[in-house]
Amino acid sequence: MAEKSAFEYAEKHGLNLITLCPPLVFGPMLQPTLNTSSKFLIYVIKRGPDVMNNKLWHIVNARDVADALLLVYEKPESSWRYI
């Protein structure tokens, strides 16, 4: 709903809004404690209540997300939504 509202606002005010919606993002940690993504990965590895047999997980590296953001930002023809 937030993304929809943002696009409505952008259209109303003549703005070019672009959203990038990555899946689970993992990468180097910047803080000394575990973040939510790391805790989730540990939970999965330790076989939480939902065993991960034969499931497809969409995971991306944080550095790849940063590269994608730069590519979208630097292309004037970029628009709408990227997944």
C-alpha atoms as a printed R data frame, in Angstrom:
   type eleno elety resid chain resno      x       y       z
1  ATOM     1    CA   MET     A     1  0.000   0.000   0.000
2  ATOM     2    CA   ALA     A     2  2.878   2.338   0.750
3  ATOM     3    CA   GLU     A     3  4.345   1.787  -2.704
4  ATOM     4    CA   LYS     A     4  0.958   2.368  -4.339
5  ATOM     5    CA   SER     A     5  0.506   5.594  -2.373
6  ATOM     6    CA   ALA     A     6  3.992   6.737  -3.333
7  ATOM     7    CA   PHE     A     7  3.272   6.161  -7.033
8  ATOM     8    CA   GLU     A     8 -0.028   8.049  -6.761
9  ATOM     9    CA   TYR     A     9  1.749  10.969  -5.074
10 ATOM    10    CA   ALA     A    10  4.520  10.946  -7.687
11 ATOM    11    CA   GLU     A    11  2.035  10.963 -10.560
12 ATOM    12    CA   LYS     A    12  0.015  13.771  -8.986
13 ATOM    13    CA   HIS     A    13  3.118  15.936  -8.486
14 ATOM    14    CA   GLY     A    14  4.958  15.099 -11.720
15 ATOM    15    CA   LEU     A    15  7.729  13.079 -10.108
16 ATOM    16    CA   ASN     A    16  9.564  10.107 -11.600
17 ATOM    17    CA   LEU     A    17  9.420   7.428  -8.913
18 ATOM    18    CA   ILE     A    18 11.374   4.202  -9.153
19 ATOM    19    CA   THR     A    19 11.178   1.330  -6.689
20 ATOM    20    CA   LEU     A    20 13.579  -1.549  -6.307
21 ATOM    21    CA   CYS     A    21 12.107  -4.566  -4.499
22 ATOM    22    CA   PRO     A    22 14.794  -7.152  -3.738
23 ATOM    23    CA   PRO     A    23 14.004 -10.461  -2.005
24 ATOM    24    CA   LEU     A    24 15.930 -11.560   1.094
25 ATOM    25    CA   VAL     A    25 19.095  -9.473   1.247
26 ATOM    26    CA   PHE     A    26 22.247 -10.853   2.836
27 ATOM    27    CA   GLY     A    27 25.733  -9.455   2.917
28 ATOM    28    CA   PRO     A    28 28.500  -8.175   5.123
29 ATOM    29    CA   MET     A    29 27.272  -6.919   8.460
30 ATOM    30    CA   LEU     A    30 28.078  -3.352   9.444
31 ATOM    31    CA   GLN     A    31 27.229  -3.783  13.102
32 ATOM    32    CA   PRO     A    32 28.762  -6.131  15.694
33 ATOM    33    CA   THR     A    33 25.405  -7.828  16.467
34 ATOM    34    CA   LEU     A    34 23.247 -10.001  14.239
35 ATOM    35    CA   ASN     A    35 20.662  -8.238  12.102
36 ATOM    36    CA   THR     A    36 17.228  -9.613  11.207
37 ATOM    37    CA   SER     A    37 18.410 -11.242   7.963
38 ATOM    38    CA   SER     A    38 21.250 -13.021   9.732
39 ATOM    39    CA   LYS     A    39 18.950 -14.207  12.509
40 ATOM    40    CA   PHE     A    40 16.536 -15.551   9.892
41 ATOM    41    CA   LEU     A    41 19.343 -17.436   8.125
42 ATOM    42    CA   ILE     A    42 20.487 -19.011  11.394
43 ATOM    43    CA   TYR     A    43 16.864 -19.928  12.168
44 ATOM    44    CA   VAL     A    44 16.534 -21.665   8.797
45 ATOM    45    CA   ILE     A    45 19.873 -23.467   9.136
46 ATOM    46    CA   LYS     A    46 18.882 -24.746  12.572
47 ATOM    47    CA   ARG     A    47 15.721 -26.143  10.986
48 ATOM    48    CA   GLY     A    48 12.989 -23.959  12.402
49 ATOM    49    CA   PRO     A    49  9.414 -25.266  12.454
50 ATOM    50    CA   ASP     A    50  9.160 -24.932   8.647
51 ATOM    51    CA   VAL     A    51 11.778 -27.365   7.324
52 ATOM    52    CA   MET     A    52 13.325 -25.989   4.147
53 ATOM    53    CA   ASN     A    53 13.358 -29.154   2.069
54 ATOM    54    CA   ASN     A    54 12.750 -28.602  -1.642
55 ATOM    55    CA   LYS     A    55 11.919 -24.918  -1.353
56 ATOM    56    CA   LEU     A    56 13.136 -22.166  -3.622
57 ATOM    57    CA   TRP     A    57 14.521 -19.140  -1.814
58 ATOM    58    CA   HIS     A    58 15.170 -15.871  -3.595
59 ATOM    59    CA   ILE     A    59 18.255 -14.414  -1.946
60 ATOM    60    CA   VAL     A    60 20.468 -11.577  -3.147
61 ATOM    61    CA   ASN     A    61 23.745 -10.138  -1.923
62 ATOM    62    CA   ALA     A    62 23.603  -6.610  -0.488
63 ATOM    63    CA   ARG     A    63 26.398  -5.519  -2.840
64 ATOM    64    CA   ASP     A    64 24.305  -6.624  -5.835
65 ATOM    65    CA   VAL     A    65 21.373  -4.564  -4.547
66 ATOM    66    CA   ALA     A    66 23.677  -1.539  -4.265
67 ATOM    67    CA   ASP     A    67 24.883  -2.078  -7.854
68 ATOM    68    CA   ALA     A    68 21.266  -2.358  -9.059
69 ATOM    69    CA   LEU     A    69 20.360   0.894  -7.304
70 ATOM    70    CA   LEU     A    70 23.234   2.679  -9.037
71 ATOM    71    CA   LEU     A    71 22.261   1.286 -12.444
72 ATOM    72    CA   VAL     A    72 18.645   2.388 -12.028
73 ATOM    73    CA   TYR     A    73 19.704   5.804 -10.725
74 ATOM    74    CA   GLU     A    74 22.156   6.466 -13.563
75 ATOM    75    CA   LYS     A    75 19.768   5.564 -16.437
76 ATOM    76    CA   PRO     A    76 17.457   8.472 -17.265
77 ATOM    77    CA   GLU     A    77 14.987   6.122 -18.973
78 ATOM    78    CA   SER     A    78 14.520   4.072 -15.778
79 ATOM    79    CA   SER     A    79 10.985   4.065 -14.493
80 ATOM    80    CA   TRP     A    80  8.390   2.214 -12.464
81 ATOM    81    CA   ARG     A    81  9.337  -0.922 -10.555
82 ATOM    82    CA   TYR     A    82 12.258  -3.350 -10.504
83 ATOM    83    CA   ILE     A    83 12.163  -6.716  -8.765
